[in-house]
Amino acid sequence: MANFFKFLYKNIASKILVSIVVVLLLTFFFPKKDIFKYEFYNGKTWSYGDLFSPFNFFVPKSKRDINLEIKYLKINQEFFFSKNEEISKKIKKIIKNNSFLRNKKNKYYCKISNNLLNIIYKYGYLENKNFAKNNNINNIFLLKKENKPIEISYKKVFTYKKVNDLIEKSFSNKNKEEKIKNFLKKIITPNLFYNQKYTEDYFNNKIKNINKIKFYFVKGKNIIKKNEIINENKFHILSFFRKEYEKKIWNKKKTYHQMIGYFLMISIIFSIFLLYLFYFQNKIFHNDREFNFLIISIFFTSIITVLTLKYDSKILYIIPFCILPISVRVFFNFDLSIIIHLTTILLLSLITPNSLEFILLEIVTGFLVLLTNKNIYKMENLFIAVGKIIVTYIITFISITLIREGTLENISLKTFYLFFFSGILTLFVHPLIFLFEKLLNLTSDISLLELSDTNTPILRLLSQKAPGTLQHVLTVANIAEEAAVAIGANSLLVKIGAIYHDIGKIKNPVFFTENQYNLLNPHEKLNPIESANIILGHVSIGIELAKKYHLPNSITDFIKTHHGNSIIHFFYEKQKKINPKIDKKKFQYPGPKPFSKETAIVMISDSIEAASKSIKNPSNEDLEKLVENIVDKQKKENQFSDSDITLKEIERIKKVIKDKLISIYHTRIEYPNN
């Protein structure tokens, strides 16, 4: 008894130690910042009191605002030109020295030509004849000495077209004047040259000098008033104020206090989870491998969430939170999958933005998807679960938005994309289950289904060496499965456990009655102790074969427990007649006794099915009496003391087995010949 309490103390202490380590790690990894006290949404009313700034801060312009300003600057861009005064002087000299224009008869044309030059070069002639087409401008800027620009109306500046039009208007189409026009068109050249470098530098400098501040608040200035509608500007201000608040208000002392708060809250949530395991899932609580799997799963889900929030809190819902409860349900049961989902969501609500929305979305989605058929190993059921996740997320999110804002105008399609990808990522539950099985030696329904194939190496060997035993285990599996369904036990686990429980009979098969076809009983040549050793040995041999063929521990449990610590009464009584002074343990199975409903069902079904073979042409009454006697005997031997099976459940099992045996051994009714 002392050793038992010592073991129990160590077992519980190790669980508490693991939990404390995880709590401390989560406390360390959870983000340390000031929790902004207010929740606000675009388009909703500010339901709190007047909010005043506790410090000076400014709200920067958004990228959209800055891009709009740059666009405006481009539309109203200034273009700068340099003027070459020498060009007009040079052209006047050419006209003065022209022999035709020097003629006294043509002085009139010379005067007109000089007037044209004065008009054209007064403001200037642009070098690029296509400039006006490429740039929608009203004014240009003429660079003087030291690059001091003078603004000139674009209408006053001459272009190639304007120059040609002016020349044409100034002269007629007479042959003499036509020569002068062609001459002037040839010699008059642009004197305004586009200064691209200065223009670009000036424009880039304007962009650099764009004021990045949109709003500025001094300490004590009102940010928003009570019951004021949060428009787009106010939402932008409040969002930035929250970030600044978290940066400036926080200090080391508050960080320590927050860590204490995290530690206490995480500890409370973990304590509730541990108490649930201890009182309602005691078998899992005392199984180190399964316990650690559950705790580590919660921890890694939390760490993934922390990293996602650190990268971008807006993509929180891309995380497939439903993978954890689905995996737990595959390995364990519905109740535990619900509790672990609630535990994880409560933990994460401490750090997620809009925690109430997060809790509602994840709990509603998690509950609904867990109502999906447990046979998640079927792709059809998995896709149904994924569809439920996506649809439930979307409907729940729309409902919350309507309650919160009364409209769907501000809803973002990006959120729906996140829900969709979260559902798709849930498809990875299959490889994840496979990984858990290999790393932690857990058993899922997927593995159990694979083991149900009678072409597995170990069952093929059983079929060859002990065909009678194979027939026996298949009959036991059929009976036990029905019994498990009747009491709500894991019927698939019971079926597979029953199929493999007697694999130890592969060695020495003829020493077991189901394999003795018209053969002499080999036990007649052995003394009772030798016979008992062979019969008892099939359990230890079965365990060795289970290890050799890598059967899961959950299946090995059926091999160990299908006889409990019962005695082989036939050989025991036979030996007592030879020698009354006998060591009872030599005829007793090593155990352990069944420690679950499933292993208890297989023990009952195995004993009854084997015993029924010894009755020739049994009647219904014989079979019912057999069932009662065997179960009563197992009760007297306390074979069910370690399992969580109830008397009421045992009665249901007896009824199912009776019905199954009667259907197996029924006789055809003979009808009289007419």
C-alpha positions in Angstrom: 0.0 0.0 0.0 2.9 2.3 0.9 4.5 1.6 -2.5 1.2 2.4 -4.3 0.9 5.8 -2.6 4.5 6.5 -3.3 3.9 5.7 -7.0 0.8 7.8 -7.1 2.6 10.7 -5.5 5.4 10.6 -8.1 3.0 10.2 -10.9 0.9 13.2 -10.0 4.0 15.3 -9.1 5.5 14.6 -12.6 2.2 15.8 -14.2 2.2 19.0 -12.1 5.9 19.6 -12.9 5.3 19.3 -16.7 2.3 21.7 -16.4 4.3 24.3 -14.4 7.0 24.2 -17.0 4.5 24.8 -19.8 2.8 27.6 -17.8 6.1 29.3 -17.3 7.0 29.0 -21.0 3.7 30.5 -22.1 4.1 33.3 -19.6 7.4 34.1 -21.1 6.3 33.9 -24.7 3.0 35.7 -24.4 3.4 39.3 -25.8 4.2 41.9 -23.2 2.3 45.1 -23.8 -0.3 47.4 -22.4 -3.8 46.1 -23.1 -5.7 49.1 -24.6 -8.8 49.4 -22.5 -11.2 50.3 -25.3 -12.6 48.4 -28.3 -13.7 50.4 -31.3 -15.0 49.8 -34.8 -15.2 51.9 -37.9 -18.7 53.3 -38.3 -19.8 52.5 -34.7 -20.4 54.9 -31.8 -17.7 55.7 -29.3 -19.5 54.3 -26.2 -17.0 55.4 -23.6 -16.4 58.8 -22.1 -14.5 61.7 -23.7 -11.0 60.5 -24.6 -8.1 62.9 -24.0 -4.5 62.4 -25.1 -2.2 61.6 -22.1 0.9 62.7 -24.2 1.8 64.6 -27.3 1.5 62.5 -30.5 1.0 62.8 -34.2 -0.9 60.7 -36.6 1.0 60.1 -39.9 -0.6 60.2 -43.3 -1.5 56.8 -44.7 0.2 55.5 -47.9 -3.0 56.3 -49.7 -2.9 59.9 -48.6 0.8 60.3 -49.6 0.2 58.7 -53.0 -2.7 61.1 -53.7 -0.4 64.0 -52.9 2.3 62.7 -55.2 -0.4 62.2 -57.9 -1.5 65.9 -57.4 2.1 67.1 -57.6 2.6 65.2 -60.9 -0.5 66.8 -62.4 0.7 70.2 -61.4 4.4 69.6 -62.0 6.6 72.7 -62.8 8.8 72.5 -65.9 12.0 74.6 -66.0 13.8 76.0 -69.0 17.1 77.8 -69.7 17.2 80.7 -72.2 20.0 81.2 -74.7 20.1 85.0 -75.4 22.8 84.6 -78.1 20.5 82.8 -80.5 18.3 85.8 -81.2 21.3 88.1 -81.7 22.8 85.6 -84.1 19.6 85.4 -86.2 19.3 89.2 -86.4 22.9 89.3 -87.8 22.0 86.7 -90.4 19.0 88.8 -91.5 21.0 92.0 -91.5 23.7 90.4 -93.7 21.3 88.7 -96.1 21.8 90.2 -99.5 18.2 90.0 -100.5 17.0 91.8 -97.4 19.8 94.5 -97.6 18.4 95.7 -100.9 16.7 99.0 -100.4 13.7 97.7 -102.3 13.2 95.0 -99.6 13.7 97.1 -96.5 10.1 96.6 -95.8 10.6 92.8 -95.5 13.6 93.3 -93.4 11.6 95.4 -90.9 8.9 92.8 -90.7 11.4 90.0 -90.2 13.0 91.9 -87.2 9.6 92.6 -85.7 8.9 88.8 -85.9 12.1 88.1 -84.2 11.3 90.5 -81.4 7.9 89.0 -80.9 9.1 85.4 -81.0 12.1 85.9 -78.7 10.5 88.2 -76.2 9.3 85.3 -74.1 11.1 82.6 -76.0 10.8 79.7 -78.4 10.6 76.2 -76.9 13.0 73.6 -78.3 10.5 70.7 -78.3 7.7 71.0 -80.8 5.9 68.1 -79.1 6.2 69.4 -75.6 2.7 70.8 -75.4 1.2 67.4 -76.4 3.1 65.4 -73.9 2.6 67.7 -70.9 -0.6 69.4 -69.9 0.8 72.6 -68.5 -0.3 76.2 -68.0 3.0 77.9 -67.1 6.7 77.3 -67.5 9.5 78.5 -65.4 12.5 80.4 -66.9 15.7 79.9 -65.1 17.8 83.1 -64.7 21.1 83.6 -63.1 21.7 81.5 -60.0 18.8 79.4 -61.1 16.1 81.9 -59.9 13.0 80.8 -61.9 10.6 83.3 -63.4 7.1 82.0 -64.1 5.8 82.7 -67.7 2.4 81.8 -69.1 2.7 79.0 -71.5 0.4 80.9 -73.9 3.0 83.6 -74.4 5.8 81.1 -75.3 6.2 80.2 -78.9 6.3 76.7 -80.2 7.1 75.3 -83.6 3.5 75.6 -84.7 3.1 79.1 -83.4 6.2 80.3 -85.1 5.2 78.9 -88.5 1.7 80.3 -88.1 3.1 83.8 -87.3 5.4 83.7 -90.4 2.6 82.6 -92.6 0.3 85.4 -91.4 3.0 88.0 -91.8 3.7 87.4 -95.5 1.5 86.7 -98.5 1.9 83.8 -100.9 3.8 85.8 -103.6 6.9 84.2 -104.9 9.2 86.9 -103.4 7.5 86.6 -100.0 7.5 82.8 -100.2 11.3 82.9 -100.4 11.4 85.1 -97.3 9.0 82.8 -95.3 11.1 79.7 -96.1 14.3 81.6 -95.2 12.9 82.7 -91.8 11.5 79.3 -91.1 14.9 77.9 -91.7 17.0 80.3 -89.6 14.6 80.9 -86.6 15.5 78.3 -84.0 14.4 77.6 -80.4 16.1 79.6 -77.6 14.3 77.9 -74.6 15.8 74.5 -73.6 14.2 72.1 -71.2 16.3 71.6 -68.1 15.4 68.0 -67.3 17.8 67.6 -64.4 16.6 70.7 -62.6 13.0 69.8 -63.2 13.4 66.3 -61.8 15.4 67.4 -58.8 12.9 70.1 -58.0 10.0 67.5 -58.3 11.8 64.9 -56.1 12.6 67.5 -53.5 8.9 68.4 -53.4 8.1 64.7 -52.8 10.7 64.5 -50.0 9.2 67.6 -48.4 5.6 66.3 -48.3 4.3 66.7 -44.8 4.0 63.2 -43.3 1.8 64.3 -40.4 -2.0 64.3 -40.9 -3.1 65.1 -37.3 -1.2 66.4 -34.3 -2.4 66.1 -30.7 -0.9 67.8 -27.7 -1.3 66.4 -24.2 -4.8 67.0 -22.9 -6.3 67.5 -26.4 -9.6 65.7 -27.0 -9.3 62.8 -29.3 -12.9 61.7 -29.5 -16.1 62.6 -27.6 -18.6 60.3 -26.0 -21.2 59.0 -28.4 -19.3 60.4 -31.4 -19.5 58.4 -34.6 -16.2 56.8 -35.4 -15.7 57.8 -39.1 -12.7 56.8 -41.2 -10.5 59.6 -39.9 -11.3 59.0 -36.2 -10.7 55.2 -36.7 -7.3 56.0 -38.2 -6.5 58.3 -35.2 -7.7 55.8 -32.6 -5.8 53.0 -34.2 -2.5 54.9 -34.2 -3.2 56.3 -30.7 -3.5 52.7 -29.5 -0.1 51.8 -30.9 1.5 54.9 -29.4 -0.2 54.2 -26.0 1.2 50.7 -25.9 4.7 52.1 -26.7 4.8 55.1 -24.3 2.6 54.1 -21.3 4.3 50.8 -20.7 7.3 50.3 -18.3 9.2 47.5 -16.7 7.2 47.5 -13.5 4.0 47.1 -15.5 5.7 44.3 -17.6 6.4 42.4 -14.4 2.8 42.9 -13.2 1.5 41.7 -16.6 3.6 38.6 -16.4 2.2 37.8 -13.0 -1.2 38.3 -14.4 -0.4 36.0 -17.3 1.0 33.4 -14.9 -2.0 33.4 -12.6 -4.5 33.2 -15.5 -2.7 30.5 -17.4 -2.3 28.6 -14.1 -6.0 28.8 -13.4 -6.9 27.5 -16.9 -4.4 24.7 -16.7 -5.5 23.7 -13.2 -9.1 23.4 -14.4 -7.9 21.2 -17.3 -5.8 19.0 -15.0 -8.7 18.6 -12.5 -10.9 17.5 -15.4 -8.3 14.9 -16.5 -7.9 13.7 -13.0 -11.6 13.3 -12.2 -13.1 12.4 -15.6 -10.2 11.1 -17.7 -8.2 9.3 -15.0 -6.7 6.7 -17.3 -5.4 9.4 -19.6 -4.1 11.4 -16.7 -2.0 8.5 -15.4 -0.6 7.7 -18.9 2.5 9.8 -19.2 2.6 9.6 -23.0 -1.0 10.6 -23.5 -0.9 13.3 -20.9 2.3 14.9 -22.3 0.7 14.7 -25.8 -2.2 16.8 -24.7 -0.2 19.4 -22.8 2.4 19.8 -25.6 -0.4 20.1 -28.2 -1.8 23.1 -26.2 1.6 24.6 -25.9 2.5 24.3 -29.6 -0.9 25.7 -30.7 -0.3 28.7 -28.4 3.3 29.3 -29.7 2.1 29.1 -33.4 -0.6 31.7 -32.5 2.0 34.0 -30.7 4.3 33.9 -33.7 1.4 34.6 -36.1 0.3 37.6 -34.1 3.8 38.9 -33.9 4.1 38.6 -37.7 0.7 40.1 -38.6 -2.3 40.0 -36.3 -4.7 40.4 -39.3 -4.0 36.8 -40.5 -4.9 35.2 -37.1 -7.8 33.2 -38.6 -5.6 31.4 -41.1 -4.5 29.2 -38.2 -6.5 25.9 -38.3 -7.5 25.8 -34.6 -9.9 22.9 -35.3 -7.0 20.5 -36.0 -6.3 20.1 -32.3 -9.8 19.0 -31.2 -10.2 16.8 -34.3 -6.9 15.0 -33.5 -7.8 14.6 -29.9 -11.1 13.1 -30.8 -9.5 10.6 -33.2 -7.1 9.4 -30.4 -9.4 9.7 -27.4 -13.0 10.8 -27.0 -15.6 13.5 -27.8 -15.6 15.0 -24.2 -11.9 15.4 -24.0 -11.7 17.0 -27.5 -14.3 19.6 -26.4 -12.5 20.4 -23.2 -9.1 20.7 -24.8 -10.6 23.0 -27.4 -12.1 25.2 -24.8 -8.9 25.3 -22.8 -6.8 26.3 -25.8 -9.3 29.0 -26.9 -9.5 30.5 -23.4 -5.7 30.6 -23.2 -5.3 32.3 -26.5 -8.1 34.8 -25.8 -5.6 36.5 -23.4 -3.5 37.6 -26.3 -5.7 37.8 -29.4 -7.2 41.1 -30.6 -11.0 41.3 -30.3 -11.0 38.4 -27.9 -14.8 38.1 -27.6 -15.1 37.8 -31.4 -12.2 35.2 -31.3 -13.9 33.1 -28.6 -17.3 33.1 -30.3 -15.9 32.2 -33.7 -13.6 29.4 -32.4 -16.1 27.8 -29.9 -19.0 27.8 -32.3 -16.9 26.4 -35.2 -15.1 23.9 -32.9 -18.3 22.6 -31.4 -20.0 22.2 -34.7 -17.1 20.4 -36.5 -16.7 18.0 -33.6 -20.2 16.8 -34.2 -19.0 15.5 -37.5 -18.8 11.7 -37.8 -15.8 10.5 -35.7 -14.6 8.4 -38.7 -12.4 11.2 -39.9 -10.1 8.7 -41.6 -12.7 8.7 -44.4 -11.9 11.5 -46.8 -15.6 12.1 -47.3 -16.0 12.9 -43.6 -12.9 15.0 -43.5 -14.1 17.1 -46.4 -17.5 17.5 -44.7 -15.6 18.7 -41.6 -13.6 21.2 -43.7 -16.8 22.4 -45.3 -18.4 22.9 -41.9 -15.4 24.9 -40.7 -15.5 27.3 -43.6 -19.2 27.8 -43.6 -19.5 28.1 -39.9 -16.6 30.7 -39.7 -18.3 32.8 -42.4 -21.8 32.7 -41.0 -20.6 33.3 -37.4 -18.4 36.2 -38.6 -21.2 37.8 -40.6 -23.5 37.4 -37.6 -21.0 39.1 -35.2 -20.5 41.9 -37.7 -24.2 42.6 -38.1 -24.6 42.6 -34.3 -21.6 44.9 -33.8 -22.0 47.3 -36.8 -25.5 46.8 -38.2 -24.1 46.6 -41.7 -21.8 44.5 -43.9 -20.4 47.5 -45.8 -17.1 47.5 -44.0 -16.6 43.7 -44.1 -13.4 42.6 -45.8 -13.2 39.7 -48.3 -9.7 39.1 -47.0 -11.2 37.7 -43.8 -13.2 35.2 -45.8 -10.1 34.1 -47.7 -8.4 33.5 -44.3 -11.4 31.3 -43.2 -11.1 29.4 -46.5 -7.4 28.7 -46.1 -7.9 27.7 -42.4 -10.4 25.1 -43.6 -8.0 23.9 -46.3 -5.1 23.6 -43.8 -7.3 21.4 -41.7 -6.9 18.7 -44.4 -3.3 18.3 -43.0 -4.9 16.5 -40.0 -4.2 13.1 -41.6 -0.4 13.5 -41.9 -0.4 15.1 -38.5 -2.3 12.1 -37.0 0.3 9.8 -38.7 3.1 11.8 -37.2 1.6 11.7 -33.7 1.2 7.9 -34.0 4.8 7.4 -34.9 6.4 9.8 -32.5 4.2 9.2 -29.5 3.0 5.6 -30.1 -0.6 6.6 -30.0 -3.3 4.7 -31.9 -5.9 6.3 -34.1 -8.9 4.7 -35.9 -6.9 5.0 -39.1 -4.2 2.6 -37.7 -6.9 0.3 -36.3 -8.5 0.0 -39.7 -5.2 -0.9 -41.2 -4.9 -3.7 -38.6 -8.3 -5.0 -39.4 -7.0 -6.4 -42.7 -6.5 -10.2 -42.2 -3.7 -10.1 -44.7 -1.3 -8.4 -42.2 1.8 -10.5 -41.7 0.9 -11.6 -38.2 -2.7 -12.6 -39.1 -1.5 -14.5 -42.2 0.9 -16.4 -39.9 -1.9 -17.1 -37.4 -4.1 -18.3 -40.3 -1.3 -20.7 -41.4 -0.2 -22.0 -38.0 -3.5 -21.8 -36.0 -6.5 -21.6 -38.4 -8.9 -22.6 -35.6 -7.6 -19.7 -33.4 -8.1 -17.3 -36.3 -11.7 -18.4 -36.6 -12.1 -18.1 -32.8 -10.7 -14.5 -32.6 -12.9 -13.4 -35.6 -16.0 -14.8 -33.8 -14.9 -13.1 -30.5 -14.4 -9.8 -32.4 -17.9 -10.0 -33.9 -19.5 -10.6 -30.5 -17.3 -8.1 -28.7 -17.9 -5.4 -31.2 -21.7 -5.7 -30.7 -21.3 -5.6 -27.0 -19.1 -2.4 -27.2 -21.8 -0.7 -29.3 -24.4 -1.6 -26.7 -22.6 0.2 -23.9 -21.0 3.1 -25.9 -17.4 1.8 -25.7 -14.9 2.1 -28.6 -16.2 -0.6 -30.8 -13.4 -0.4 -33.4 -10.7 -0.7 -30.7 -12.6 -3.7 -29.2 -12.9 -5.4 -32.6 -9.2 -5.1 -33.4 -8.1 -5.9 -29.9 -10.2 -9.1 -30.0 -8.7 -10.1 -33.4 -5.1 -9.9 -32.0 -5.6 -11.0 -28.4 -4.7 -14.7 -29.1 -1.7 -14.3 -31.5 0.5 -16.0 -28.9 -1.2 -19.3 -29.9 0.9 -19.2 -33.1 3.5 -21.2 -31.1 2.3 -24.6 -29.9 -1.1 -24.2 -31.7 -2.2 -27.9 -31.2 -2.2 -27.4 -27.5 -5.3 -25.3 -27.8 -8.6 -27.0 -28.4 -9.8 -24.9 -31.4 -6.8 -26.2 -33.4 -7.2 -29.9 -32.5 -9.0 -31.3 -35.5 -9.4 -35.1 -35.1 -6.0 -35.2 -33.3 -5.1 -36.7 -30.0 -4.9 -34.2 -27.2 -1.2 -33.5 -26.7 -1.8 -32.5 -23.1 -2.4 -36.2 -22.3 1.3 -36.8 -22.6 2.2 -33.9 -20.2 1.7 -33.4 -16.5 -0.6 -30.6 -15.5 2.2 -28.1 -14.6 3.7 -28.5 -18.1 0.4 -28.1 -19.8 -0.4 -25.0 -17.7 3.0 -23.5 -18.7 2.2 -23.9 -22.3 -1.3 -22.4 -21.9 -0.1 -19.5 -19.8 2.8 -18.9 -22.2 0.6 -17.8 -25.0 0.1 -14.4 -23.3 3.9 -13.6 -23.0 4.5 -15.0 -26.5 1.7 -12.8 -27.8 3.3 -9.7 -26.2 6.7 -10.6 -27.8 5.0 -11.0 -31.2 3.2 -7.7 -30.7 6.6 -6.0 -30.2 8.1 -7.8 -33.2 5.3 -6.8 -35.5 5.1 -3.3 -34.0 1.5 -3.5 -32.8 0.3 -0.4 -30.9 0.3 -0.5 -27.1 -3.5 -0.2 -27.1 -3.7 -3.6 -28.9 -1.0 -5.2 -26.7 -3.2 -4.3 -23.7 -5.8 -6.8 -25.0 -3.2 -9.5 -25.2 -2.1 -8.9 -21.6 -5.5 -8.6 -20.0 -7.8 -11.0 -21.9 -7.4 -13.6 -19.1 -6.7 -11.1 -16.3 -5.1 -13.0 -13.4 -7.5 -15.9 -13.5 -6.5 -19.5 -12.8 -6.5 -22.4 -15.3 -8.9 -24.4 -13.2 -8.8 -27.6 -15.3 -5.1 -28.3 -14.9 -5.1 -26.8 -11.4 -7.7 -29.3 -10.1 -5.9 -32.1 -12.0 -2.7 -31.3 -10.2 -4.4 -31.0 -6.8 -5.4 -34.7 -7.2 -1.8 -35.6 -7.8 -0.4 -33.3 -5.1 -2.6 -31.4 -2.7 0.3 -29.1 -1.8 0.4 -27.0 -4.9 1.6 -23.5 -5.7 -1.5 -21.8 -7.1 0.6 -19.2 -8.9 1.9 -21.8 -11.3 -1.6 -22.0 -12.8 -2.4 -18.3 -12.7 -2.2 -15.8 -15.5 0.3 -13.0 -14.8 -2.3 -10.3 -15.6 -2.9 -7.4 -15.3 -6.7 -7.5 -15.0 -8.7 -5.5 -17.6 -8.4 -1.8 -16.9 -10.9 -0.4 -19.3 -14.4 -1.2 -20.6 -12.9 -2.4 -23.9 -10.5 -4.9 -22.4 -13.2 -6.1 -20.0 -15.6 -6.7 -23.0 -12.9 -8.8 -24.8 -12.3 -10.9 -21.7 -16.0 -11.7 -21.3 -16.5 -12.4 -25.0 -13.4 -14.6 -25.2 -14.2 -16.7 -22.2 -17.8 -17.3 -23.3 -17.1 -18.0 -26.9 -14.4 -20.6 -26.0 -16.6 -22.3 -23.5 -19.5 -22.4 -25.8 -17.5 -24.7 -28.2 -17.4 -27.4 -25.5 -21.2 -27.7 -25.5 -22.6 -30.0 -28.1 -25.9 -28.9 -29.7 -26.5 -26.2 -27.1 -30.0 -25.0 -26.5 -30.9 -21.4 -25.8 -31.2 -22.1 -22.1 -27.7 -23.8 -22.2 -26.2 -20.7 -23.8 -27.9 -18.3 -21.4 -26.8 -20.3 -18.4 -23.2 -20.5 -19.8 -23.1 -16.7 -20.1 -24.4 -16.2 -16.6 -22.0 -18.7 -15.0 -18.8 -17.3 -16.7 -19.6 -13.7 -15.9 -20.5 -14.5 -12.3 -17.2 -16.4 -12.0 -15.3 -13.4 -13.3 -17.1 -11.1 -10.9 -16.2 -13.4 -7.9 -12.5 -13.3 -9.0 -12.7 -9.5 -9.1 -11.6 -9.4 -12.7 -13.4 -6.1 -13.3 -12.1 -4.3 -10.2 -9.6 -2.2 -12.2 -11.9 -1.3 -15.1 -14.5 1.5 -15.2 -17.3 -0.8 -16.3 -20.5 -0.8 -14.3 -22.8 -3.6 -13.3 -25.5 -2.2 -15.6 -23.1 -2.2 -18.5 -22.2 -5.8 -17.7 -25.8 -6.8 -17.8 -26.2 -5.2 -21.3 -23.1 -7.1 -22.5 -24.5 -10.4 -21.2 -27.8 -9.8 -23.1 -25.9 -8.9 -26.4 -23.7 -12.0 -26.1 -26.6 -14.3 -25.4 -28.4 -13.0 -28.5 -25.3 -13.4 -30.6 -24.6 -16.9 -29.4 -28.2 -18.0 -30.0 -28.0 -16.6 -33.5 -24.7 -18.4 -34.1 -25.9 -21.8 -32.7 -29.5 -21.6 -33.9 -30.9 -24.8 -35.5 -33.0 -24.9 -38.6 -36.7 -25.5 -38.0 -37.9 -28.7 -39.6 -41.2 -28.4 -41.4 -43.4 -31.5 -41.9 -43.6 -32.9 -45.4 -47.1 -32.5 -46.9 
